[in-house]
Amino acid sequence: MTATDAPRVVIVDDQALVRTGFRMILAADGIEVVAEAADGDEAVSAVRRTRPDVVLMDIRMPGTDGLEATRRILAEQAAPPRIVVLTTYDLDRYVYAALAAGASGFLLKDVTPEHLTAAVRLVRSGDALLAPAITRRLVERFAGAGERTAPLHRDLATLTPRELEVLEALARGHTNAELAARFRLSEATVKTHVARILSKLRLRDRAQAVIAAYETGLVTPGSEGRTAG
């Protein structure tokens, strides 16, 4: 499969109406829904069977919830799909736990059709789906607050001084374009720094990088960032 092929998607939600609506939206944009699931156990089975590119995962479901299903899928697949959490509330400890577990982002269930299809294509390309302001508030609320989220303990000593600066700014919600302007670098150079940070810290994507920055104490809620040089 190439980057130009349409993503293959599994939709997981305990409400049939939600699944139907999302399937129709995705199909209208040429995105194939290869399976649907009504709970976490069905989701794990569907992913094993169909090997999708992206999973839209409801977080709160009866029985096995989306958080446990996310953990199982990411743990057992050699090349796991990108998982996008579906939620009703943006500031939700379950969303934070899913991001810490390796989900690539989250969407509110009232997402517009255009945003839904764009999000699926974005995460399939390898990017994390982050609304910077919301993500920062989410992490500030729950990081280090005693939530049982399997913290991302990482050794920041492996990073260069510039990479530490980039990680800190990234964790505060800056886009690649904003990072480039802040550090007087090209966007290509910023992408290289971000890729090296993820590799050195063994992180899946930017969502986990944000959480790691807070859980290691590089960034603390309410603190001011260091001045770029």
Kinemage of the C-alpha trace (Angstrom):
@kinemage 1
@onewidth
@group {chain A} dominant
@subgroup {mainchain}
@vectorlist {calphas} color= white
{ca met a 1} P 0.000 0.000 0.000
{ca thr a 2} L 1.294 3.465 -0.881
{ca ala a 3} L 0.674 6.827 0.745
{ca thr a 4} L -1.755 7.693 -2.050
{ca asp a 5} L -4.025 4.698 -1.412
{ca ala a 6} L -7.162 5.305 0.618
{ca pro a 7} L -6.844 4.334 4.308
{ca arg a 8} L -8.575 1.160 5.498
{ca val a 9} L -10.534 1.812 8.691
{ca val a 10} L -12.183 -0.121 11.526
{ca ile a 11} L -14.927 1.753 13.415
{ca val a 12} L -15.492 0.793 17.057
{ca asp a 13} L -18.502 2.173 18.925
{ca asp a 14} L -21.260 0.565 20.971
{ca gln a 15} L -23.886 2.688 19.200
{ca ala a 16} L -24.894 1.385 15.779
{ca leu a 17} L -26.087 4.824 14.700
{ca val a 18} L -22.652 6.344 15.333
{ca arg a 19} L -20.948 3.565 13.372
{ca thr a 20} L -23.360 3.965 10.468
{ca gly a 21} L -22.899 7.733 10.349
{ca phe a 22} L -19.121 7.531 10.405
{ca arg a 23} L -19.093 4.770 7.775
{ca met a 24} L -21.223 6.863 5.416
{ca ile a 25} L -18.993 9.923 5.904
{ca leu a 26} L -15.815 7.959 5.250
{ca ala a 27} L -17.262 6.099 2.251
{ca ala a 28} L -18.347 9.381 0.676
{ca asp a 29} L -14.687 10.452 0.741
{ca gly a 30} L -13.409 7.203 -0.736
{ca ile a 31} L -12.191 5.733 2.572
{ca glu a 32} L -12.923 2.020 3.016
{ca val a 33} L -14.429 0.782 6.273
{ca val a 34} L -13.225 -2.824 6.481
{ca ala a 35} L -14.994 -3.734 9.736
{ca glu a 36} L -17.146 -2.441 12.572
{ca ala a 37} L -17.138 -3.462 16.235
{ca ala a 38} L -19.449 -2.784 19.151
{ca asp a 39} L -16.988 -3.397 21.988
{ca gly a 40} L -13.310 -3.801 22.747
{ca asp a 41} L -13.156 -7.573 22.281
{ca glu a 42} L -14.780 -7.290 18.856
{ca ala a 43} L -12.328 -4.485 18.027
{ca val a 44} L -9.274 -6.622 18.800
{ca ser a 45} L -10.674 -9.469 16.682
{ca ala a 46} L -11.543 -7.134 13.803
{ca val a 47} L -8.041 -5.667 13.751
{ca arg a 48} L -6.475 -9.141 13.736
{ca arg a 49} L -8.712 -10.151 10.850
{ca thr a 50} L -8.551 -7.067 8.629
{ca arg a 51} L -5.210 -5.357 9.460
{ca pro a 52} L -6.553 -1.788 8.988
{ca asp a 53} L -4.499 1.392 8.729
{ca val a 54} L -6.620 3.342 11.231
{ca val a 55} L -8.992 2.426 14.058
{ca leu a 56} L -11.632 4.890 15.262
{ca met a 57} L -12.020 3.726 18.858
{ca asp a 58} L -14.833 4.695 21.218
{ca ile a 59} L -13.281 5.015 24.665
{ca arg a 60} L -16.264 4.169 26.881
{ca met a 61} L -18.101 0.947 26.049
{ca pro a 62} L -19.703 -1.838 28.081
{ca gly a 63} L -17.450 -4.816 28.725
{ca thr a 64} L -13.944 -4.352 27.348
{ca asp a 65} L -13.574 -0.601 26.866
{ca gly a 66} L -11.607 1.293 24.251
{ca leu a 67} L -8.632 1.891 26.516
{ca glu a 68} L -8.022 -1.826 27.129
{ca ala a 69} L -8.640 -2.597 23.450
{ca thr a 70} L -6.093 0.074 22.468
{ca arg a 71} L -3.480 -1.441 24.779
{ca arg a 72} L -4.083 -4.950 23.441
{ca ile a 73} L -3.984 -3.937 19.784
{ca leu a 74} L -0.775 -1.954 20.140
{ca ala a 75} L 0.877 -4.698 22.206
{ca glu a 76} L 0.118 -7.652 19.967
{ca gln a 77} L 0.522 -6.207 16.478
{ca ala a 78} L 4.015 -6.051 14.951
{ca ala a 79} L 2.889 -3.140 12.771
{ca pro a 80} L -0.201 -1.876 14.601
{ca pro a 81} L -2.735 0.506 13.082
{ca arg a 82} L -2.997 4.118 14.133
{ca ile a 83} L -5.700 4.463 16.774
{ca val a 84} L -7.834 7.582 17.129
{ca val a 85} L -9.942 7.746 20.270
{ca leu a 86} L -13.562 8.906 19.997
{ca thr a 87} L -14.892 10.772 23.007
{ca thr a 88} L -17.664 13.086 24.133
{ca tyr a 89} L -15.459 15.097 26.486
{ca asp a 90} L -12.057 16.495 25.504
{ca leu a 91} L -10.714 16.761 29.076
{ca asp a 92} L -11.136 13.104 29.977
{ca arg a 93} L -8.732 10.955 31.991
{ca tyr a 94} L -9.535 8.015 29.704
{ca val a 95} L -8.365 10.029 26.693
{ca tyr a 96} L -5.142 10.863 28.506
{ca ala a 97} L -4.632 7.195 29.377
{ca ala a 98} L -5.214 6.197 25.748
{ca leu a 99} L -2.643 8.719 24.515
{ca ala a 100} L -0.156 7.431 27.085
{ca ala a 101} L -0.851 3.891 25.873
{ca gly a 102} L -0.026 4.847 22.289
{ca ala a 103} L -3.170 6.243 20.652
{ca ser a 104} L -2.320 8.784 17.966
{ca gly a 105} L -4.905 11.346 18.990
{ca phe a 106} L -8.549 11.886 19.721
{ca leu a 107} L -11.682 13.290 18.137
{ca leu a 108} L -14.878 14.536 19.686
{ca lys a 109} L -17.905 12.598 18.470
{ca asp a 110} L -19.507 15.754 17.106
{ca val a 111} L -16.613 16.168 14.656
{ca thr a 112} L -17.526 17.587 11.254
{ca pro a 113} L -17.407 15.237 8.243
{ca glu a 114} L -14.525 17.222 6.748
{ca his a 115} L -12.500 17.045 9.958
{ca leu a 116} L -13.175 13.316 10.349
{ca thr a 117} L -11.915 12.364 6.902
{ca ala a 118} L -8.943 14.727 7.156
{ca ala a 119} L -8.050 13.262 10.558
{ca val a 120} L -8.087 9.689 9.267
{ca arg a 121} L -5.795 10.600 6.388
{ca leu a 122} L -3.495 12.588 8.688
{ca val a 123} L -2.892 9.825 11.228
{ca arg a 124} L -2.533 7.239 8.472
{ca ser a 125} L 0.374 9.340 7.111
{ca gly a 126} L 2.174 8.924 10.448
{ca asp a 127} L 1.334 12.211 12.169
{ca ala a 128} L -0.345 12.492 15.550
{ca leu a 129} L -3.777 14.071 15.643
{ca leu a 130} L -3.363 16.839 18.190
{ca ala a 131} L -5.392 19.962 18.802
{ca pro a 132} L -2.522 21.742 20.599
{ca ala a 133} L -4.500 23.844 23.084
{ca ile a 134} L -6.831 21.015 24.079
{ca thr a 135} L -4.013 18.486 24.301
{ca arg a 136} L -1.929 20.775 26.507
{ca arg a 137} L -4.863 21.314 28.896
{ca leu a 138} L -5.561 17.586 28.921
{ca val a 139} L -1.971 16.667 29.789
{ca glu a 140} L -1.602 19.449 32.365
{ca arg a 141} L -4.718 18.206 34.100
{ca phe a 142} L -3.803 14.540 34.317
{ca ala a 143} L 0.004 14.181 34.046
{ca gly a 144} L 1.428 13.325 37.449
{ca ala a 145} L -2.025 13.448 39.030
{ca gly a 146} L -1.990 9.867 40.223
{ca glu a 147} L -3.723 8.495 37.141
{ca arg a 148} L -2.865 4.858 36.468
{ca thr a 149} L -1.638 5.318 32.901
{ca ala a 150} L 1.635 3.331 32.630
{ca pro a 151} L 3.847 6.473 32.621
{ca leu a 152} L 6.355 6.947 29.820
{ca his a 153} L 9.634 6.918 31.722
{ca arg a 154} L 12.261 8.118 29.281
{ca asp a 155} L 15.901 9.216 29.613
{ca leu a 156} L 16.069 12.801 28.387
{ca ala a 157} L 19.872 12.695 28.734
{ca thr a 158} L 19.979 11.094 25.285
{ca leu a 159} L 18.713 14.345 23.746
{ca thr a 160} L 20.889 17.231 22.594
{ca pro a 161} L 20.258 20.716 24.056
{ca arg a 162} L 18.438 21.721 20.860
{ca glu a 163} L 16.303 18.591 20.921
{ca leu a 164} L 15.331 19.346 24.524
{ca glu a 165} L 14.262 22.832 23.471
{ca val a 166} L 12.231 21.436 20.574
{ca leu a 167} L 10.575 18.824 22.811
{ca glu a 168} L 9.665 21.451 25.386
{ca ala a 169} L 8.129 23.745 22.768
{ca leu a 170} L 6.364 20.817 21.109
{ca ala a 171} L 4.862 19.852 24.463
{ca arg a 172} L 3.489 23.382 24.824
{ca gly a 173} L 1.448 22.877 21.664
{ca his a 174} L 3.552 24.538 18.973
{ca thr a 175} L 3.177 23.341 15.380
{ca asn a 176} L 6.150 22.597 13.129
{ca ala a 177} L 5.745 26.000 11.486
{ca glu a 178} L 5.744 27.720 14.873
{ca leu a 179} L 8.766 25.702 15.988
{ca ala a 180} L 10.613 26.700 12.809
{ca ala a 181} L 9.909 30.388 13.430
{ca arg a 182} L 10.768 30.125 17.128
{ca phe a 183} L 14.148 28.490 16.555
{ca arg a 184} L 14.924 30.143 13.197
{ca leu a 185} L 15.050 26.796 11.451
{ca ser a 186} L 13.474 25.356 8.319
{ca glu a 187} L 10.416 23.151 8.781
{ca ala a 188} L 12.428 20.260 7.306
{ca thr a 189} L 15.033 20.681 10.045
{ca val a 190} L 12.295 20.799 12.695
{ca lys a 191} L 10.829 17.550 11.341
{ca thr a 192} L 14.289 15.981 11.572
{ca his a 193} L 14.635 17.096 15.207
{ca val a 194} L 11.189 15.701 16.050
{ca ala a 195} L 11.961 12.392 14.322
{ca arg a 196} L 15.210 12.070 16.283
{ca ile a 197} L 13.428 12.847 19.568
{ca leu a 198} L 10.840 10.140 18.906
{ca ser a 199} L 13.541 7.640 17.948
{ca lys a 200} L 15.807 8.334 20.920
{ca leu a 201} L 12.968 8.217 23.438
{ca arg a 202} L 11.294 5.230 21.730
{ca leu a 203} L 8.029 7.104 21.329
{ca arg a 204} L 5.316 6.350 18.798
{ca asp a 205} L 4.408 9.908 17.827
{ca arg a 206} L 3.978 13.505 18.992
{ca ala a 207} L 1.121 12.602 21.329
{ca gln a 208} L 3.422 10.412 23.408
{ca ala a 209} L 6.177 13.050 23.180
{ca val a 210} L 3.904 15.619 24.807
{ca ile a 211} L 3.057 13.234 27.645
{ca ala a 212} L 6.703 12.225 28.118
{ca ala a 213} L 7.737 15.876 28.423
{ca tyr a 214} L 5.324 16.384 31.307
{ca glu a 215} L 5.875 13.041 33.030
{ca thr a 216} L 9.664 13.517 33.052
{ca gly a 217} L 9.308 17.032 34.468
{ca leu a 218} L 10.772 18.795 31.423
{ca val a 219} L 7.543 20.790 31.310
{ca thr a 220} L 5.349 21.519 34.307
{ca pro a 221} L 1.814 22.923 34.267
{ca gly a 222} L 1.808 26.713 34.266
{ca ser a 223} L 5.561 27.062 33.713
{ca glu a 224} L 7.018 29.359 31.090
{ca gly a 225} L 9.097 27.986 28.265
{ca arg a 226} L 12.784 28.741 27.899
{ca thr a 227} L 13.812 31.425 25.450
{ca ala a 228} L 14.837 30.207 22.031
{ca gly a 229} L 18.368 30.919 20.997
